[in-house]
Amino acid sequence: MKETAVKYFLEGYSCSESVVQAAIDKGYAPKELLSIASPFSGGMSIRCLCGAVAASMLIIGSIYGKNDERDGMKARALAKQFNEHFSQKYKVNCCKILSAGFKDFHSIERKHHCCSMVSDSCDVLEKLLKENLVKQ
């Protein structure tokens, strides 16, 4: 999943769209989730929450979030686990901090830097989903 997401990211999808499209390709998320992911890129356009992290939360919520049969607690538990794993490597999930040092946010250098967050988000997300889909 992570290689696919990075490919999409380098082809012009945003960070959030790349993670979601890779999840759609793997059958983890419905295709309708792609358009919902668009505004989460670039830290919701204010460089707050990393778009790859936000997309991962969207996918977790689409599978385990509150609906008529579920109370959403599994989604919250997996979100916490995801953030713990992501924070082990990056310490924060803030786009502004993660991409600090790049004067031009739209530069190819910054985009290549963010490939690691896209890849690692997919890696953590897919591990959590594989561990928990069996237990659903």
C-alpha positions, 0 to 999 in steps of 0.5 A: 500500500505504501508504494502505491500511495507514494506513487500517487503522491508523486504523480500529483495526488495530495498526501491525504488523497494518496493514502486514501486512493491506495486504501481504495485500491486495496479494498480498505475504503470506499471510492467515495472517500477520495473526494472527502480526503481532498481538503485534508491535504497540506494540513487542511490548507493551514498546515495543521494536522498532517494530511497523511495522518488525517487520511488514515483517520478517515479510513479507520473511521470509515471501517470502525466508526460509529454507526447503527451497529458500532459505538465508534470506540474501536475507531478511537482505540485504533486512532490512538494506536496509529498516533502512538506509532507515528509519533515514535518516529516523527514526535508530532503530527503537525504538517507545519512542524513536519515540513519546517525548513522548506520555504516553498511548501510546493517545492519538489524537495518538500514533496520528496520529504513528505513521501516518508510521512505518506509511506509511514502512514500507510505502513502503520495504517495497513498493519493496524487494519490487518491486525484488526480486520480479522477480529471484526 
